[in-house]
Amino acid sequence: MLSHNGKVYGLPRDISTMVIYYNEDLFKAAGIPTPKELNDQGKWNWDTLLESAKKLTDTSKQQYGVSFSAWWGPAWGYFTKSCGQQNAPPVGRAGAGRGAGNQKRTAGQ
């Protein structure tokens, strides 16, 4: 169940509610605030997710700042539409991200 301040916002259906997990150690190593720290400041949004992802990406280490798994097709559309994108590029194209199995370490997971 997804709730905030005692109010229910979502219930799992089929698999689970959609959430973003992150590796706090990678954020700290890069010297950038974590999503929790940004959220506490009222600054965590899709723009700061993108900024953080760019700073955390190091292709020489096969480390990507954000990753979306494509194992459950509709999930990608839910994320992109929630940030205002109607026709976002598919996973793995045009810098949109990579499938979870394509990198060694990701900040987004």
C-alpha positions as CSV (number, residue, x, y, z in Angstrom):
1,M,0.0,0.0,0.0
2,L,1.3,3.5,-0.9
3,S,0.4,6.1,1.7
4,H,1.5,9.5,2.9
5,N,0.5,11.3,6.1
6,G,-2.1,8.6,6.8
7,K,-3.8,8.9,3.4
8,V,-3.8,6.0,1.0
9,Y,-2.7,6.9,-2.6
10,G,-2.4,3.5,-4.1
11,L,-2.8,-0.3,-3.7
12,P,-0.8,-3.0,-5.4
13,R,-2.4,-4.6,-8.4
14,D,-0.9,-7.5,-10.4
15,I,2.7,-6.9,-9.2
16,S,3.2,-3.8,-7.0
17,T,2.9,-0.1,-7.0
18,M,5.5,1.7,-9.1
19,V,8.4,3.2,-7.1
20,I,11.9,4.4,-7.7
21,Y,14.7,2.8,-5.8
22,Y,18.2,4.4,-5.7
23,N,21.7,3.5,-4.5
24,E,22.5,6.1,-1.9
25,D,26.2,5.3,-2.0
26,L,26.5,6.3,-5.7
27,F,24.8,9.6,-4.9
28,K,27.2,10.3,-2.0
29,A,30.2,9.3,-4.1
30,A,29.2,11.7,-6.8
31,G,28.7,14.5,-4.2
32,I,25.1,15.1,-5.1
33,P,22.0,15.1,-2.9
34,T,19.9,12.0,-2.7
35,P,16.3,11.9,-3.9
36,K,15.2,11.9,-0.2
37,E,17.3,15.0,0.5
38,L,15.9,16.8,-2.5
39,N,12.4,15.7,-1.6
40,D,12.8,17.1,1.9
41,Q,13.7,20.4,0.3
42,G,10.7,20.2,-2.1
43,K,13.0,19.9,-5.1
44,W,12.6,16.2,-6.2
45,N,10.9,16.1,-9.5
46,W,11.4,14.8,-13.0
47,D,13.9,17.5,-13.9
48,T,16.1,16.8,-10.8
49,L,15.8,13.1,-11.6
50,L,17.2,13.8,-15.1
51,E,19.9,16.1,-13.7
52,S,21.0,13.5,-11.2
53,A,20.9,10.7,-13.7
54,K,23.3,12.6,-16.1
55,K,25.7,13.3,-13.2
56,L,25.7,9.6,-12.1
57,T,26.2,8.2,-15.6
58,D,29.7,6.8,-16.3
59,T,29.6,4.7,-19.4
60,S,33.2,3.7,-18.9
61,K,32.0,1.8,-15.8
62,Q,28.7,0.7,-17.5
63,Q,27.1,2.8,-14.8
64,Y,23.8,4.5,-15.8
65,G,22.1,7.2,-13.7
66,V,18.6,5.7,-14.3
67,S,17.3,2.4,-15.5
68,F,13.9,1.1,-16.4
69,S,13.3,-2.6,-16.7
70,A,11.2,-3.5,-19.7
71,W,10.0,-6.8,-18.4
72,W,6.5,-5.5,-17.8
73,G,5.7,-3.4,-20.8
74,P,3.2,-0.9,-19.5
75,A,5.5,0.3,-16.7
76,W,7.6,2.5,-19.0
77,G,4.5,4.3,-20.3
78,Y,3.2,5.0,-16.7
79,F,6.5,6.7,-15.8
80,T,6.8,8.7,-19.0
81,K,3.2,9.8,-19.0
82,S,3.3,10.9,-15.4
83,C,6.0,13.4,-16.3
84,G,4.1,14.8,-19.3
85,Q,5.7,12.7,-22.1
86,Q,3.1,11.2,-24.5
87,N,5.5,9.6,-27.0
88,A,8.8,9.0,-25.2
89,P,11.5,6.9,-26.9
90,P,11.5,3.3,-25.9
91,V,14.0,2.0,-23.4
92,G,17.6,1.9,-24.7
93,R,17.1,4.5,-27.4
94,A,17.9,8.2,-27.6
95,G,19.3,8.3,-24.1
96,A,16.1,7.2,-22.6
97,G,17.7,4.6,-20.4
98,R,18.7,0.9,-20.6
99,G,17.0,-2.3,-19.6
100,A,18.0,-3.4,-16.1
101,G,20.1,-6.3,-17.4
102,N,22.3,-4.1,-19.5
103,Q,24.4,-2.4,-16.9
104,K,26.5,-3.4,-13.9
105,R,25.5,-0.6,-11.5
106,T,22.7,2.0,-11.7
107,A,21.9,4.8,-9.4
108,G,18.2,4.3,-10.2
109,Q,18.1,0.8,-8.8
